Amino acid sequence: MDELRTLGSRPTLRDLVEAYERHVIEDALRATHGNQRRAARALGVLPTTLHEKMKRLGLLHRAGPAVVEPAEAMALAG
């Protein structure tokens, strides 16, 4: 939320809610090693709802290549 304060104006409620949603979703994805289905379950939302929120918040590109399942990592390394 610090990035919102550096803009020189007070953040709107929408800005604050989006920043909080982004933080919570990123934490859930980290905890589930990028597994969106498990993250959605942990957050108590449908996977489609999580996907739409991620799309709206610009998180889809981060969750893709940044998170590699262990089997994929071994295939890439070997």
KOLFIVEX-250839 format. One record per residue: residue in one letter; x, z, y of N, C-alpha, C, CB in turn. Coordinates in steps of 0.001 Angstrom, whole numbers, plus 500000, padded with zeros to 6 digits. Each point is the difference from the previous one (the first is absolute). Glycine has a CB too. Layout:
N
> A / X / Z / Y / X / Z / Y / X / Z / Y / X / Z / Y
...
END
This chain:
78
> M / 500805 / 500000 / 498813 / 499195 / 500000 / 501187 / 500852 / 500000 / 501257 / 498230 / 501180 / 498738
> D / 503051 / 499070 / 501091 / 500878 / 499959 / 501156 / 500022 / 498625 / 500638 / 501375 / 501783 / 498970
> E / 498510 / 497160 / 500202 / 500008 / 498654 / 500549 / 498821 / 499781 / 500932 / 501159 / 499192 / 497951
> L / 497737 / 501531 / 501831 / 498836 / 499871 / 500874 / 500268 / 500647 / 501355 / 498496 / 499985 / 497990
> R / 502259 / 501081 / 502017 / 500281 / 500711 / 501251 / 500985 / 499243 / 500879 / 499558 / 502144 / 498824
> T / 501274 / 497022 / 500594 / 501001 / 499295 / 500777 / 499402 / 498831 / 500779 / 501699 / 500676 / 498313
> L / 497059 / 499008 / 501433 / 499365 / 498896 / 500710 / 499667 / 500346 / 501443 / 499082 / 499237 / 497839
> G / 501023 / 502037 / 502509 / 499755 / 500396 / 501374 / 498567 / 500386 / 500279 / 501824 / 498522 / 500627
> S / 497267 / 501172 / 498484 / 498618 / 500399 / 500192 / 499577 / 500881 / 498835 / 499497 / 497884 / 501292
> R / 499452 / 502825 / 498921 / 499494 / 500891 / 498964 / 499373 / 499187 / 498875 / 499604 / 501806 / 501709
> P / 500725 / 498528 / 497025 / 499420 / 499233 / 498886 / 498494 / 500224 / 499895 / 502182 / 500161 / 498780
> T / 497132 / 498801 / 500794 / 498557 / 500109 / 499813 / 499716 / 500676 / 498660 / 499607 / 497925 / 501409
> L / 499161 / 502475 / 498391 / 499596 / 500588 / 498725 / 500253 / 499006 / 498871 / 498256 / 501411 / 501163
> R / 501436 / 497330 / 499066 / 500239 / 498965 / 498992 / 501481 / 499929 / 499633 / 498035 / 498703 / 500877
> D / 502856 / 501346 / 500128 / 501446 / 499987 / 499744 / 500406 / 501178 / 499122 / 500378 / 498858 / 502204
> L / 499100 / 502310 / 498111 / 500353 / 501209 / 499255 / 499490 / 499953 / 498567 / 499956 / 501275 / 502135
> V / 498810 / 498254 / 497689 / 499417 / 499904 / 498658 / 500782 / 498989 / 499164 / 497720 / 500607 / 500914
> E / 502622 / 498248 / 499670 / 500760 / 498991 / 499275 / 501387 / 500510 / 499619 / 498735 / 498225 / 501216
> A / 501914 / 502490 / 499690 / 501328 / 500552 / 499702 / 499906 / 501016 / 498869 / 500710 / 499639 / 502390
> Y / 498253 / 501182 / 497626 / 499824 / 500996 / 498942 / 499684 / 499328 / 498660 / 499195 / 501657 / 501714
> E / 499910 / 497354 / 498309 / 499680 / 499267 / 498768 / 501246 / 499345 / 499425 / 497675 / 499591 / 500840
> R / 503117 / 499781 / 500022 / 501224 / 499343 / 499555 / 500928 / 501010 / 499322 / 499788 / 498315 / 501868
> H / 500389 / 502838 / 498747 / 500864 / 501049 / 499462 / 499503 / 500484 / 498632 / 500572 / 500695 / 502349
> V / 498142 / 499573 / 497534 / 499423 / 500500 / 498749 / 500107 / 498953 / 498893 / 498420 / 501446 / 501316
> I / 501302 / 497304 / 499009 / 500080 / 498931 / 499007 / 501447 / 499788 / 499562 / 497968 / 498902 / 501002
> E / 502965 / 501089 / 499940 / 501412 / 499839 / 499639 / 500463 / 501136 / 499090 / 500411 / 498811 / 502176
> D / 499163 / 502411 / 498120 / 500356 / 501143 / 499152 / 499438 / 499836 / 498585 / 500046 / 501472 / 502038
> A / 498698 / 498097 / 497871 / 499375 / 499814 / 498686 / 500702 / 498898 / 499215 / 497805 / 500768 / 500941
> L / 502585 / 498163 / 499739 / 500706 / 498915 / 499321 / 501386 / 500441 / 499538 / 498732 / 498346 / 501384
> R / 501941 / 502445 / 499432 / 501308 / 500531 / 499580 / 499840 / 500891 / 498775 / 500829 / 499901 / 502377
> A / 498164 / 500961 / 497652 / 499775 / 500945 / 498897 / 499649 / 499283 / 498699 / 499235 / 501697 / 501664
> T / 500152 / 497124 / 498440 / 499595 / 499257 / 498798 / 500932 / 498819 / 499739 / 497622 / 500684 / 500402
> H / 503535 / 499313 / 500255 / 501004 / 498938 / 499827 / 499414 / 498619 / 500247 / 501181 / 501439 / 498351
> G / 497948 / 498473 / 502665 / 499424 / 498722 / 500402 / 498780 / 499561 / 499220 / 502237 / 499402 / 500668
> N / 497303 / 501411 / 498401 / 498834 / 499630 / 499199 / 498738 / 500217 / 500839 / 501202 / 500614 / 497833
> Q / 498230 / 498287 / 502648 / 498848 / 500084 / 500899 / 498770 / 500586 / 499323 / 500901 / 498046 / 501220
> R / 498900 / 501658 / 497511 / 498835 / 500521 / 499285 / 500076 / 501532 / 499907 / 499833 / 497841 / 498675
> R / 501350 / 502672 / 500965 / 500172 / 501453 / 499914 / 499952 / 500651 / 501378 / 501372 / 499687 / 497934
> A / 499174 / 499635 / 503074 / 499952 / 500526 / 501365 / 498546 / 500098 / 500471 / 502281 / 499005 / 500492
> A / 496929 / 499968 / 499210 / 498585 / 500021 / 500383 / 499280 / 501161 / 499332 / 500039 / 497511 / 500299
> R / 500237 / 502690 / 498405 / 499379 / 501103 / 499270 / 500390 / 501336 / 500637 / 500023 / 498633 / 497869
> A / 501262 / 501521 / 502477 / 500475 / 501245 / 500612 / 499354 / 500238 / 501368 / 502173 / 499733 / 498775
> L / 497524 / 499187 / 501926 / 499385 / 500113 / 501330 / 498483 / 500092 / 499938 / 501913 / 498725 / 500917
> G / 497528 / 501047 / 497895 / 498544 / 500087 / 499855 / 499257 / 498808 / 500549 / 500246 / 502415 / 500120
> V / 500408 / 496413 / 499849 / 499342 / 498772 / 500461 / 500113 / 498944 / 498909 / 500515 / 500542 / 502428
> L / 498674 / 498430 / 497676 / 500090 / 498880 / 499069 / 501267 / 499194 / 500294 / 497470 / 499903 / 499803
> P / 503114 / 499485 / 499183 / 501180 / 499163 / 500235 / 499748 / 498898 / 501034 / 500706 / 500477 / 497661
> T / 498092 / 498964 / 502342 / 499691 / 498958 / 500987 / 499993 / 500567 / 501418 / 498648 / 498787 / 498270
> T / 500879 / 502451 / 501872 / 500001 / 500644 / 501313 / 501429 / 500238 / 500464 / 497791 / 501092 / 499495
> L / 503062 / 499395 / 499595 / 501402 / 500221 / 500350 / 500656 / 498679 / 500400 / 500107 / 501967 / 498418
> H / 499630 / 496986 / 500819 / 500584 / 498694 / 500299 / 499586 / 499529 / 501396 / 499989 / 499436 / 497544
> E / 498748 / 500696 / 502788 / 499517 / 499578 / 501320 / 500642 / 500827 / 501116 / 497827 / 499294 / 498956
> K / 502302 / 502012 / 500823 / 500643 / 500854 / 501000 / 501468 / 499607 / 500161 / 498412 / 501886 / 499442
> M / 502258 / 497850 / 499439 / 501395 / 499590 / 500063 / 500146 / 498676 / 500750 / 500437 / 501202 / 497841
> K / 498645 / 497889 / 501918 / 500014 / 498709 / 500687 / 499813 / 500205 / 501505 / 499082 / 498864 / 497933
> R / 499938 / 501965 / 502425 / 499709 / 500253 / 501411 / 501169 / 500691 / 500703 / 497568 / 500160 / 499429
> L / 503129 / 500710 / 499860 / 501091 / 500766 / 500591 / 501353 / 499297 / 499889 / 498729 / 502055 / 499455
> G / 501294 / 496766 / 499931 / 501243 / 499255 / 499866 / 500949 / 500588 / 498969 / 499738 / 499343 / 502350
> L / 499723 / 501278 / 496610 / 500831 / 500637 / 498987 / 500189 / 499152 / 498749 / 499216 / 502163 / 500872
> L / 500107 / 496742 / 499008 / 500099 / 499214 / 498769 / 501392 / 499432 / 499787 / 497602 / 499442 / 500235
> H / 503032 / 500081 / 500798 / 501338 / 499436 / 499836 / 501017 / 501066 / 499631 / 499416 / 498228 / 501640
> R / 500379 / 503020 / 498776 / 500920 / 501089 / 499678 / 499871 / 500422 / 498544 / 499877 / 500773 / 502368
> A / 498909 / 499209 / 497108 / 499777 / 500499 / 498645 / 500445 / 498999 / 498947 / 498091 / 501337 / 500853
> G / 502015 / 497387 / 499506 / 500360 / 498993 / 499023 / 501457 / 500062 / 499574 / 498245 / 498593 / 500970
> P / 502623 / 500664 / 499689 / 501387 / 499908 / 499567 / 500768 / 501309 / 500075 / 499930 / 497677 / 500736
> A / 499670 / 503243 / 500114 / 500740 / 501246 / 500159 / 499880 / 500891 / 498772 / 499631 / 499854 / 502455
> V / 499274 / 500015 / 496820 / 499785 / 500845 / 498829 / 500125 / 499141 / 498757 / 498486 / 501562 / 501298
> V / 502490 / 498764 / 497869 / 500222 / 499248 / 498771 / 499860 / 500960 / 498839 / 501538 / 498345 / 501153
> E / 497620 / 501286 / 497894 / 499821 / 500824 / 498806 / 501298 / 500018 / 499205 / 497528 / 499455 / 499922
> P / 502749 / 501626 / 499345 / 501247 / 500107 / 499238 / 500256 / 498821 / 499062 / 499731 / 502445 / 500139
> A / 499255 / 497050 / 499169 / 500183 / 498878 / 499088 / 500420 / 498751 / 500768 / 498291 / 500983 / 498441
> E / 501127 / 498826 / 502750 / 500369 / 498848 / 500821 / 501430 / 500125 / 500508 / 497605 / 499728 / 500672
> A / 502790 / 501497 / 499691 / 501355 / 500216 / 500498 / 501021 / 499672 / 498925 / 499155 / 501773 / 501552
> M / 500566 / 498609 / 497199 / 500922 / 499710 / 498901 / 500068 / 498501 / 499745 / 499502 / 502238 / 498974
> A / 499352 / 497080 / 501141 / 499977 / 498556 / 499791 / 500797 / 499296 / 501096 / 497751 / 500181 / 498872
> L / 502135 / 500317 / 502354 / 500724 / 499397 / 501115 / 501505 / 500246 / 499872 / 497977 / 500311 / 501462
> A / 502378 / 500874 / 498040 / 501412 / 500352 / 499871 / 500669 / 499297 / 498831 / 499478 / 502195 / 501013
> G / 499749 / 497500 / 497959 / 500609 / 499524 / 498773 / 500041 / 498562 / 499809 / 499308 / 501983 / 499099
END
